[in-house]
Amino acid sequence: MNIAVIGAQWGDEGKGKIVDLLTPHFSIVARYQGGHNAGHTVYAQGTRYVLHLIPSGILHPRVTCVIGNGVVVDPRALFEEVDFLGAQGIEVDNRLLISERAHLILPYHRELELLSEARRGDSKIGTTSRGIGPAYEDKVGRRGIRVVDLRDAAALADQVRENVDARNHLIGDAALDWRKVYEQLLTYGERLRPWVVDVSAFLTRARAEGRAILFEGAQGALLDVDHGTYPFVTSSSASVGGVCTGLGLGPRAIDGVLGVAKAYTTRVGGGPLPTELSGAIAERLRETGQEYGASTGRPRRCGWYDAVAVRYAVRVNGLDALALTKLDVLDGLDEIRICTAYRANGTTLEDFPADIRQLALCEPIYETLAGWSQPTHGARKLGELPEAARRYVTRLEEVSGAPAAIISTGTDRSETIAVEDSAVTRWFPSWI
């Protein structure tokens, strides 16, 4: 089975833990989009790992981790991550592969992103300012520099000179010397070389050999450049379609799609968030759920579960099932709300609108359910959950249009419920 794990909200859903949980059933874990703006957090044996570029499966020995052509790679960030893992005793060198077609984030991309955000004024996207967007802009503008370009020193010099000249023109100075960038890239190329392969060919051979592949997405469906809350989105295809374009595989390579959603809603950066809360309840969710960006430390905006958004993610990605995370964060609340539809200009909307202006006007239509006082934290069987928590999960399944296959009740790997007779137990009968 080759399975894709997709964020079903605005990112930060807990994909790192879910990928880490599923990895023992796979030979390969492949990232297909995004850059080091991702922050996938995994807790293993009492240690917290935050992975930005390297797939979350790296914590499992004998698993090959792949960075696809759809990912934009900052070599400096990648090397820092490799060195950090090495210091923790986790071997990377012989288990990491990078697509020769992946585009590089260059030193000036961060400057350009900061400049672009500053020019937006009050309409800031809220990016991580790590150069992700400008790197994708160069890719689409057909002036990007790819990993494969590091092999030809003479041609690379011309590319770098042209791009740095363009950077100096845009910013209005001549502060950056293209020769320094060029020399740095040559150094990067030497260290990258052992990892560089044709990822499409490698994965195609792996499939022919019967090796199982887990496709790891970054960000979430509502941040997808085509299907998200544009323009408050990331710069890549965070939906399931990105698997094919970002790894060089056909759609038949995907045997199942698992969406990850929190038991409530969060978002980082700008853009509408219909169920956003303020005051004590927002602070309660933020502090209990430790809702601070793994990459940036920024506090996340918090709200009740938005079933309209998740239904949309189910439809766009063809989700077979959901992995519900952070159910335990809701422990102790007297009542919990679920947004089942929107109201805008006197009209009820059950489908997620494409128009960002209309979404900004939407007011959530809520159902209110009783909370629970007994803890769900650490539960490993569905029957261990309080009755009110089970009712809440059942209602989330009904209004989201997809069954829950995994329920996370804490940060540790063991604090997880694999729902019997669900997609994951059918895919992996040995789980239970």
BAGUBA-700402 format. One line per 3 residues: number of its first residue (from 1); their letters; for each residue x, y, z of N, C-alpha, C. Coordinates in steps of 0.05 Angstrom, whole numbers. Layout:
N
NUM	a	X,Y,Z,X,Y,Z,X,Y,Z  ...
This chain:
432
1	mni	17,-24,0,0,0,0,17,25,0  11,44,-18,24,70,-18,3,90,-9  9,104,13,-11,121,25,-1,150,26
4	avi	-19,169,21,-12,198,23,-24,209,49  -8,224,64,-18,238,88,-19,267,82  -43,279,85,-49,306,76,-61,322,99
7	gaq	-52,347,102,-65,364,121,-93,372,112  -113,370,129,-141,375,121,-151,402,131  -133,418,142,-141,445,151,-121,465,141
10	wgd	-112,484,158,-93,505,150,-64,498,159  -57,473,159,-31,464,168,-30,461,198  -7,451,208,-3,448,237,-22,428,249
13	egk	-32,409,233,-52,390,243,-40,367,260  -14,363,258,-1,341,272,7,319,253  14,327,228,21,307,208,47,292,216
16	gki	65,306,230,91,294,237,86,269,254  69,271,274,64,248,291,51,225,275  32,232,258,18,211,242,37,197,223
19	vdl	54,212,209,74,200,192,93,182,207  102,192,230,119,176,247,106,150,256  80,151,263,65,127,271,63,107,248
22	ltp	58,117,224,54,99,202,79,88,189  102,102,194,127,94,180,135,65,183  131,52,206,140,24,208,127,6,187
25	hfs	105,15,174,92,-2,154,103,4,126  123,21,124,133,30,98,163,27,95  172,25,71,201,24,65,212,52,58
28	iva	194,69,48,203,96,38,183,117,48  193,140,57,176,163,62,185,186,44  167,197,29,174,217,9,159,243,13
31	ryq	173,266,17,162,292,17,159,302,-11  137,315,-18,132,323,-46,128,353,-51  127,369,-30,123,398,-34,132,414,-9
34	ggh	131,440,-12,139,458,10,169,461,13  177,472,35,205,476,40,209,475,70  229,489,80,234,488,109,216,507,124
37	nag	195,516,111,173,530,126,156,509,140  158,484,133,143,463,148,157,458,175  141,451,194,152,444,220,137,420,231
40	htv	147,396,224,134,371,233,146,361,259  130,361,280,140,355,307,134,326,313  155,312,323,152,284,331,165,281,358
43	yaq	150,267,376,161,260,402,167,231,402  192,224,408,201,196,408,220,192,431  214,173,448,231,165,471,238,190,487
46	gtr	218,207,492,222,230,509,236,253,496  243,251,471,257,273,457,238,285,436  239,312,435,222,327,415,240,333,391
49	yvl	231,324,367,244,330,342,226,348,325  237,369,315,223,386,296,237,384,269  223,372,249,235,367,223,223,387,203
52	hli	240,399,187,231,420,169,232,410,140  253,397,132,256,387,105,257,357,103  271,345,121,274,316,120,248,302,129
55	psg	238,282,114,213,269,122,213,258,150  190,258,163,188,249,191,195,220,195  196,204,173,204,176,176,233,172,182
58	ilh	249,193,182,278,191,187,284,179,214  266,182,233,271,172,260,270,142,262  262,128,241,260,99,240,283,88,224
61	prv	300,72,235,323,60,220,313,43,196  329,41,176,324,25,152,302,36,134  292,60,140,273,73,123,287,94,106
64	tcv	282,93,79,294,113,61,276,137,60  288,161,63,272,186,62,279,201,36  259,211,23,262,223,-3,251,252,-3
67	ign	266,270,-14,257,298,-19,253,301,-49  228,306,-56,220,306,-85,226,332,-99  221,332,-125,225,356,-141,206,379,-134
70	gvv	183,372,-122,164,393,-114,172,409,-90  193,400,-76,203,414,-52,224,435,-61  224,458,-48,246,477,-52,265,474,-29
73	vdp	291,471,-35,311,464,-15,330,486,-9  331,494,16,352,512,25,375,494,35  397,493,20,419,474,28,429,479,57
76	ral	431,504,64,441,510,91,422,499,113  396,502,109,376,492,128,377,461,128  380,449,105,382,420,103,406,409,118
79	fee	429,422,114,453,412,128,451,416,158  438,437,167,434,441,196,417,419,207  396,411,192,379,389,201,393,362,202
82	vdf	409,357,181,424,332,180,444,331,203  457,353,209,477,354,231,463,351,258  440,363,261,425,360,286,417,331,291
85	lga	407,318,271,399,290,274,423,273,279  445,279,265,470,263,270,479,265,298  477,289,310,485,293,338,467,277,357
88	qgi	443,271,348,424,255,364,428,225,359  448,218,343,453,190,337,436,178,315  423,196,299,405,186,278,420,189,251
91	evd	425,166,239,440,166,213,422,177,191  433,195,175,418,207,153,432,201,127  458,204,126,473,203,100,465,180,82
94	nrl	463,156,92,457,133,75,428,128,71  411,146,81,382,141,79,367,164,67  381,184,57,368,208,47,373,210,17
97	lis	352,216,1,354,220,-27,340,247,-34  352,262,-53,341,288,-61,339,288,-91  316,298,-101,312,299,-130,331,318,-143
100	era	343,310,-165,360,328,-180,344,351,-193  318,348,-194,300,369,-205,290,388,-184  296,384,-159,287,403,-138,300,430,-141
103	hli	285,451,-137,295,478,-139,308,487,-112  327,505,-115,342,514,-91,332,541,-82  332,544,-55,328,571,-43,355,583,-41
106	lpy	358,607,-53,384,620,-53,385,642,-32  408,652,-25,411,671,-2,393,696,-5  388,704,-29,373,729,-32,342,725,-33
109	hre	333,700,-33,304,695,-34,291,705,-8  304,702,14,293,712,39,290,742,39  310,756,28,308,785,26,284,793,9
112	lel	280,779,-13,258,786,-31,231,781,-17  230,760,-1,204,754,12,198,775,34  218,783,49,214,804,68,205,830,55
115	lse	217,836,32,210,861,17,181,859,7  174,836,-3,146,832,-13,126,834,9  131,823,33,113,825,55,110,854,65
118	arr	133,868,65,132,896,74,115,913,56  116,907,30,100,923,11,70,918,13  63,895,25,34,888,27,21,905,49
121	gds	36,915,67,24,931,89,5,914,106  -20,923,109,-39,909,125,-49,883,113  -42,878,88,-51,854,74,-29,832,74
124	kig	-12,832,94,10,812,95,-2,784,94  12,766,80,5,738,79,11,725,106  33,733,118,41,721,143,60,697,138
127	tts	77,699,118,95,678,111,116,674,133  131,652,131,153,648,149,178,664,142  177,678,119,199,695,110,226,679,108
130	rgi	223,655,97,247,638,94,254,635,64  242,651,47,249,651,19,234,630,3  214,618,14,199,597,0,185,608,-25
133	gpa	169,629,-20,153,640,-42,171,650,-66  191,666,-61,208,675,-83,222,652,-98  229,631,-83,241,607,-97,221,595,-116
136	yed	196,592,-107,175,582,-125,170,601,-148  171,627,-143,167,647,-164,189,644,-185  213,640,-177,235,636,-196,231,610,-212
139	kvg	220,589,-198,215,564,-212,194,568,-234  172,580,-227,150,584,-246,159,605,-268  176,623,-260,186,643,-279,208,633,-297
142	rrg	215,607,-293,235,594,-310,263,606,-308  269,616,-284,296,626,-279,308,613,-254  295,593,-243,304,580,-219,330,564,-223
145	irv	343,558,-202,367,541,-202,361,515,-188  365,493,-202,358,467,-192,383,453,-181  379,431,-166,401,415,-156,418,406,-178
148	vdl	406,397,-200,422,387,-223,440,408,-235  434,433,-232,450,455,-243,477,458,-229  479,447,-205,504,449,-191,526,432,-203
151	rda	519,414,-222,539,397,-235,556,412,-256  545,433,-267,558,447,-289,567,474,-279  592,476,-271,602,501,-259,600,525,-277
154	aal	607,521,-303,607,544,-321,579,554,-326  560,536,-331,532,545,-336,520,557,-310  528,546,-287,518,556,-262,526,585,-257
157	adq	551,591,-265,560,619,-261,543,639,-276  535,632,-300,518,650,-316,491,653,-303  479,630,-293,453,631,-280,454,649,-255
160	vre	474,644,-239,475,659,-214,479,689,-219  496,696,-238,501,724,-245,475,738,-254  460,724,-271,435,736,-281,415,740,-258
163	nvd	413,720,-241,394,721,-219,401,742,-198  427,744,-192,436,764,-172,433,792,-184  438,795,-209,434,821,-222,404,829,-220
166	arn	387,810,-224,358,816,-222,350,823,-194  363,809,-174,358,815,-146,366,844,-140  390,851,-149,401,878,-143,383,900,-156
169	hli	372,894,-179,355,913,-192,329,916,-177  317,894,-167,292,895,-153,295,910,-126  316,904,-112,320,917,-86,331,945,-88
172	gda	344,951,-111,353,978,-115,381,983,-103  397,962,-101,425,966,-92,442,946,-107  467,947,-101,486,928,-113,501,913,-91
175	ald	487,908,-69,500,898,-45,509,869,-47  496,854,-64,502,825,-66,521,819,-89  543,806,-83,562,799,-103,556,770,-113
178	wrk	551,768,-139,543,742,-149,565,721,-145  590,729,-144,612,710,-142,611,695,-115  603,710,-94,601,697,-68,578,676,-67
181	vye	556,683,-80,534,664,-82,543,639,-98  556,644,-119,565,622,-137,584,604,-122  604,615,-108,623,598,-93,609,582,-71
184	qll	590,595,-58,574,581,-38,559,557,-49  547,561,-73,532,540,-85,550,517,-94  574,523,-103,593,501,-110,600,484,-85
187	tyg	603,498,-62,608,483,-37,584,466,-29  560,477,-32,536,462,-26,534,438,-44  540,441,-69,538,420,-88,555,396,-81
190	erl	579,401,-70,597,379,-62,584,362,-41  571,375,-21,559,359,0,533,346,-8  519,359,-26,493,347,-35,497,323,-53
193	rpw	519,322,-68,522,303,-89,515,274,-82  524,263,-59,518,235,-54,488,229,-51  472,249,-46,444,245,-41,427,248,-66
196	vvd	438,259,-87,422,268,-110,417,245,-129  391,241,-136,383,220,-154,359,230,-171  352,214,-191,327,217,-205,305,204,-188
199	vsa	291,220,-172,271,210,-153,249,195,-167  240,205,-190,218,192,-204,226,163,-212  251,160,-223,260,134,-230,264,116,-206
202	flt	275,127,-184,279,112,-160,252,101,-149  232,119,-147,206,110,-136,192,91,-154  195,94,-180,183,75,-199,195,47,-196
205	rar	221,46,-193,234,20,-188,225,8,-161  223,25,-141,215,16,-115,187,4,-116  169,17,-130,142,6,-133,142,-21,-147
208	aeg	159,-24,-168,161,-49,-182,171,-71,-165  188,-64,-145,199,-83,-126,180,-89,-103  157,-75,-102,138,-80,-81,144,-66,-55
211	rai	161,-45,-56,167,-30,-32,144,-9,-27  135,-8,-3,112,10,4,123,39,8  108,58,-2,116,87,-1,95,103,14
214	lfe	104,119,33,87,138,47,93,166,37  73,179,26,76,206,15,69,226,37  88,243,44,84,262,66,80,290,55
217	gaq	57,301,61,51,329,54,59,348,75  63,373,67,68,395,86,45,415,83  43,433,103,21,453,104,-6,438,104
220	gal	-26,449,90,-52,436,91,-69,444,66  -91,430,62,-107,434,38,-117,463,36  -123,476,58,-133,503,57,-111,524,53
223	ldv	-86,514,50,-63,531,43,-52,524,15  -66,506,1,-58,498,-26,-59,522,-44  -40,525,-62,-39,549,-79,-63,551,-98
226	dhg	-74,528,-105,-98,528,-123,-124,526,-108  -124,510,-87,-150,503,-74,-153,516,-46  -133,531,-37,-134,543,-11,-147,571,-11
229	typ	-144,585,11,-156,611,15,-138,632,2  -136,631,-24,-119,648,-40,-127,678,-37  -108,697,-33,-79,693,-35,-65,686,-9
232	fvt	-80,681,12,-68,674,38,-62,644,38  -43,636,22,-37,608,18,-6,605,17  2,580,16,31,574,11,35,575,-19
235	sss	60,569,-28,66,572,-57,67,546,-72  57,525,-59,59,498,-72,33,483,-70  33,460,-82,8,443,-83,8,425,-58
238	asv	-5,435,-37,-6,420,-12,-27,399,-12  -43,397,-33,-64,377,-35,-52,351,-47  -69,331,-50,-59,305,-59,-48,306,-88
241	ggv	-57,325,-104,-46,327,-131,-17,333,-131  -6,345,-110,22,351,-108,39,326,-107  28,303,-99,43,278,-98,54,271,-126
244	ctg	36,273,-146,44,266,-173,63,286,-185  57,312,-183,75,332,-195,101,335,-179  100,330,-153,123,335,-136,142,311,-134
247	lgl	134,288,-145,152,265,-143,156,251,-170  140,259,-190,143,246,-216,130,219,-218  107,216,-205,92,191,-206,64,195,-217
250	gpr	52,174,-228,25,176,-237,5,172,-215  -20,180,-218,-40,178,-197,-45,150,-187  -40,129,-204,-45,102,-195,-25,93,-173
253	aid	-4,109,-169,15,103,-147,3,107,-120  -19,122,-118,-31,128,-92,-54,109,-87  -51,92,-66,-72,72,-60,-92,82,-39
256	gvl	-85,102,-24,-103,113,-4,-94,140,6  -113,156,16,-107,183,25,-118,187,53  -101,195,71,-108,199,99,-106,229,105
259	gva	-127,242,113,-126,270,121,-122,273,150  -107,293,158,-102,298,186,-116,324,194  -131,323,215,-146,347,225,-146,348,255
262	kay	-142,371,266,-145,375,295,-174,373,303  -178,368,328,-206,367,339,-217,395,342  -201,415,336,-210,443,334,-195,455,310
265	ttr	-193,481,308,-181,493,284,-160,513,293  -138,514,278,-118,534,282,-108,545,255  -96,568,256,-84,580,232,-62,599,240
268	vgg	-41,600,225,-19,619,229,-19,639,205  -15,664,211,-13,684,189,-40,696,183  -41,711,161,-65,726,153,-85,708,139
271	gpl	-108,721,134,-130,707,120,-153,701,138  -177,698,126,-201,692,142,-200,666,157  -211,665,181,-214,641,197,-241,643,210
274	pte	-262,632,197,-290,637,206,-295,630,235  -283,609,246,-289,601,273,-270,612,294  -254,632,286,-234,643,304,-246,653,330
277	lsg	-233,646,352,-242,654,379,-223,675,390  -233,689,410,-216,708,424,-221,705,454  -206,718,470,-210,718,499,-201,692,512
280	aia	-214,685,534,-205,663,551,-205,636,537  -225,630,521,-227,604,509,-205,601,488  -199,622,473,-177,621,454,-150,616,468
283	erl	-146,631,490,-121,627,505,-119,599,517  -142,589,525,-143,562,537,-134,541,516  -145,543,492,-138,524,471,-108,528,463
286	ret	-99,553,461,-72,558,453,-52,547,473  -57,552,499,-38,543,519,-39,513,524  -63,502,525,-65,473,529,-54,458,506
289	gqe	-60,468,482,-51,454,457,-23,462,449  -10,481,464,16,491,456,16,500,427  -2,517,421,-6,526,393,12,549,386
292	yga	37,542,382,58,560,374,73,547,351  79,562,330,91,550,306,117,536,312  119,511,302,143,496,306,167,508,291
295	stg	162,522,269,183,534,254,189,562,263  169,578,271,173,606,277,167,614,306  153,597,321,145,604,348,122,623,350
298	rpr	111,630,327,88,649,327,63,636,340  48,651,356,23,640,367,3,635,344  -11,612,345,-31,606,325,-58,617,333
301	rcg	-73,625,314,-101,633,318,-117,607,322  -135,608,341,-150,584,349,-180,588,346  -194,567,338,-223,568,336,-235,540,339
304	wyd	-262,539,339,-276,513,340,-272,498,314  -278,473,314,-275,456,291,-293,466,268  -281,470,245,-295,480,221,-300,457,202
307	ava	-324,446,203,-331,423,186,-334,431,157  -341,456,152,-344,465,124,-316,463,110  -295,472,124,-268,471,113,-259,443,110
310	vry	-264,426,130,-255,398,128,-270,383,107  -296,388,104,-312,375,82,-300,381,55  -291,406,52,-279,415,28,-253,400,23
313	avr	-237,397,44,-211,382,42,-217,353,35  -238,341,46,-245,313,40,-251,311,10  -266,330,0,-274,329,-28,-251,333,-47
316	vng	-235,354,-42,-213,361,-60,-191,339,-61  -187,326,-38,-166,306,-36,-176,277,-38  -202,273,-39,-212,246,-40,-204,230,-15
319	lda	-206,242,8,-197,229,33,-212,204,39  -197,183,45,-210,158,53,-218,159,82  -202,173,98,-207,174,127,-192,198,139
322	lal	-199,203,164,-186,225,179,-169,214,202  -147,227,208,-133,223,233,-139,248,250  -155,245,271,-162,268,288,-141,271,310
325	tkl	-130,294,313,-109,299,332,-118,318,354  -103,317,376,-107,336,399,-135,335,411  -148,312,410,-174,310,424,-171,317,453
328	dvl	-148,309,465,-144,314,494,-143,343,501  -138,361,482,-137,390,488,-164,400,497  -185,386,488,-213,394,495,-222,383,522
331	dgl	-206,367,535,-214,356,561,-220,378,581  -243,375,595,-250,394,616,-267,417,608  -273,420,582,-291,441,573,-320,433,578
334	dei	-336,452,587,-364,447,593,-380,441,567  -374,456,546,-387,452,521,-368,457,498  -373,444,476,-356,446,452,-373,451,428
337	ric	-364,468,410,-379,476,387,-367,465,361  -384,459,342,-376,450,315,-389,469,295  -374,480,277,-385,496,256,-393,477,233
340	tay	-419,477,227,-430,458,206,-437,473,180  -439,499,181,-445,515,157,-438,544,163  -439,561,142,-434,589,145,-459,605,139
343	ran	-460,629,149,-481,648,141,-468,674,131  -475,682,107,-464,706,95,-485,721,80  -489,746,87,-509,763,73,-537,750,73
346	gtt	-544,738,95,-570,725,97,-573,698,84  -551,688,72,-552,662,58,-536,641,74  -546,617,75,-532,595,88,-514,581,68
349	led	-489,578,75,-470,564,57,-460,539,70  -463,517,55,-452,491,66,-426,483,51  -420,497,29,-395,492,14,-376,515,19
352	fpa	-350,508,19,-329,528,24,-327,547,0  -329,573,4,-329,592,-18,-301,597,-29  -299,602,-55,-273,608,-68,-266,638,-63
355	dir	-285,655,-61,-281,684,-59,-272,691,-30  -247,700,-27,-237,707,-1,-253,729,13  -265,747,-3,-281,768,8,-307,757,20
358	qla	-318,738,6,-342,725,17,-336,709,42  -313,695,42,-305,680,66,-301,698,90  -290,721,85,-286,740,107,-312,750,120
361	lce	-334,749,104,-360,757,115,-375,735,128  -365,710,126,-380,687,136,-380,686,166  -403,681,177,-406,675,205,-412,646,209
364	piy	-400,633,228,-404,604,232,-432,598,243  -444,577,233,-468,566,245,-460,542,262  -465,543,287,-454,524,306,-474,503,315
367	etl	-465,479,320,-478,460,338,-463,459,364  -477,457,386,-464,456,412,-467,428,424  -445,416,432,-445,390,445,-434,393,473
370	agw	-443,374,490,-433,374,517,-404,365,518  -389,378,535,-361,370,539,-358,347,557  -334,341,566,-329,319,584,-309,327,605
373	sqp	-312,315,629,-294,322,651,-273,300,654  -279,275,646,-259,254,648,-238,258,627  -213,252,633,-191,257,613,-192,237,590
376	thg	-186,247,566,-181,230,543,-151,225,539  -135,242,553,-106,241,549,-95,213,553  -80,203,533,-67,177,536,-85,153,529
379	ark	-110,158,522,-128,135,515,-117,121,490  -119,94,491,-108,78,469,-130,60,456  -153,61,467,-176,46,456,-200,65,455
382	lge	-217,61,435,-241,78,433,-258,77,457  -260,53,469,-277,49,492,-266,62,517  -241,72,517,-230,86,540,-239,116,540
385	lpe	-250,125,518,-258,153,517,-284,157,532  -288,180,545,-314,186,557,-336,186,536  -360,180,544,-382,177,525,-386,203,509
388	aar	-383,226,523,-387,252,509,-365,256,488  -341,247,493,-319,249,474,-324,231,450  -335,208,454,-342,190,432,-364,202,415
391	ryv	-384,215,428,-405,228,413,-394,250,396  -375,265,407,-362,287,393,-348,276,368  -332,255,371,-318,243,348,-338,234,327
394	trl	-359,221,336,-379,211,317,-392,234,301  -397,256,315,-409,278,301,-389,291,282  -364,292,289,-344,303,271,-343,286,245
397	eev	-345,260,248,-345,242,224,-369,249,207  -392,252,219,-417,257,204,-416,283,188  -407,304,202,-408,331,189,-383,336,170
400	sga	-362,319,173,-339,322,157,-340,305,131  -356,284,132,-359,267,108,-337,247,106  -323,240,128,-302,220,127,-300,207,155
403	paa	-295,181,156,-292,168,183,-265,174,195  -265,172,221,-239,175,236,-226,147,237  -201,146,228,-186,121,229,-166,121,252
406	iis	-156,145,259,-137,148,280,-146,171,298  -143,168,324,-149,190,343,-125,193,360  -113,217,360,-90,222,376,-99,235,403
409	tgt	-89,224,425,-97,233,451,-73,243,467  -52,250,454,-28,261,467,-5,263,447  18,273,456,40,277,437,56,252,432
412	drs	57,234,451,73,210,448,62,191,428  79,175,415,70,154,396,49,136,408  52,129,433,34,110,446,7,121,452
415	eti	5,147,452,-21,160,460,-38,163,435  -47,140,425,-61,140,399,-81,117,398  -104,123,386,-124,102,382,-125,96,352
418	ave	-121,71,346,-126,61,318,-154,49,318  -172,62,304,-200,53,305,-204,27,290  -216,7,304,-220,-19,291,-238,-17,267
421	dsa	-232,-34,247,-248,-35,223,-249,-8,209  -226,6,209,-224,32,195,-204,28,173  -199,50,158,-181,49,135,-153,40,144
424	vtr	-143,50,166,-115,43,173,-113,14,182  -133,4,195,-131,-24,203,-136,-43,180  -150,-33,159,-153,-50,135,-127,-48,119
427	wfp	-115,-24,118,-89,-22,103,-67,-37,118  -67,-36,144,-46,-48,160,-58,-66,182  -66,-90,174,-79,-108,194,-63,-114,218
430	swi	-37,-111,217,-20,-118,240,-20,-96,261  -32,-73,254,-32,-50,273,-43,-58,300  -66,-72,300,-79,-79,325,-71,-108,333
